[in-house]
Amino acid sequence: MGDGNGRLRRVFVICGPVANSTIGMRFGSWWKAIGLRGRAVGIILYAVGVWITSQFIYISVTLVSSIVAGGMLAIAVFVFLHVLSAREVSGWV
C-alpha cells in the first residue's frame, strides 16, 4: 500500500509542478533578484491588468470568488501538509 510520506510527496508534486520546472525556477530567481520594489510594481501591474481585462470581459463574481476561495484553501492545505511533513516551520524566508 505504501507509506504516508509517498502520498504526501505526490500531493506536493501536484501542488507545484511548474515551480519545480526550469521555467519556474528561472522565474523564482528573477522574482527574488528584482527586489522588494520590483515585486511591488509587478503585483500592482498584474492587478491593473486584471482590472482592465475585467472592464472588457464579463466574468461572474460567483466564479471569481469561488476561484479565489479555492486558491486560498489550496494554500492553507499546502502549508498544513508542509508543516506536517517537515515537523517544523523554518527556512521559509
N, C-alpha and C positions, 0 to 999 in steps of 0.2 A: 504493500500500500504506500510506502514511502514515509519519510519523516515530515514533521510540520514545517521545518525550515525550507524544504523543497517547495512546498506550496507557497510559502511566504516569498521565496525568491521569484516564483512565477508571477506573483502579484506585482512585485517591484518591477519586473521586466515589462509587464503590461502597462504599468503606470508611466514609465519613462523611456520607451524605446527610442524616441527621437533625441532625447537629451544625451543618450549614450552613443549616438551615431557620430560620425565625423563632423557632419554639419552642425549638430547640436553642441558638440564640444568647441567647435570654432566660434559659434555664436556666443557660447558661455564665456569664452576667453575674451572675445571682443567686448561683451557687455561689461565685464569686470574692468577692462582696460579703459573704457570711456569715462570712468569716474562717476561720482555721485551726481554732479550737474548734468552730465551727458545722459545718465539714466533718467533723470527727472524730465529732461527735454524729450527723450524717447517716449516716455509714458504719456506726457502731455500731447505729443504729436499723434500718438495712437488714439487717445481719447478724442481728439479733434477729428481725426479721420473717421472714427466710428460715428460721431455726431453728424458730420457732413453726409456720410452714407445714409444715415437714418432719415435725413431730410428728403432723400430721393427714393428710397426703397422702404415700403411699409413692412415692418416686422412686428408681429403680435407681441404685446407687452407680456402676455402669459408665456409665450415661447421664450422670450429673453430672460424672464425671471426664473423659469424652470432650468434653463441652461446655467445661469449664474448659481442657483441653489445646488444643482448637481455638481458644478465645479468646486464649490466651497465644501460640499460633502466629500468629494473625492480627495481634496487636500487634507481635510481632517482625518479621513481614513488612512491616507498615505503617511501622515505624521504619526498617528497612533501605531500603525504597523511598524514603522521605522523604530520608534522608541521601544516597542515590544521586542523587536528583533535585536537591537543594539543594547538594550537594557540600560541605556544612559542617554543623556542629552548633552552632546559635546561636539565641537567641530562644525557647527552649523553656520559660522560666520564666514 
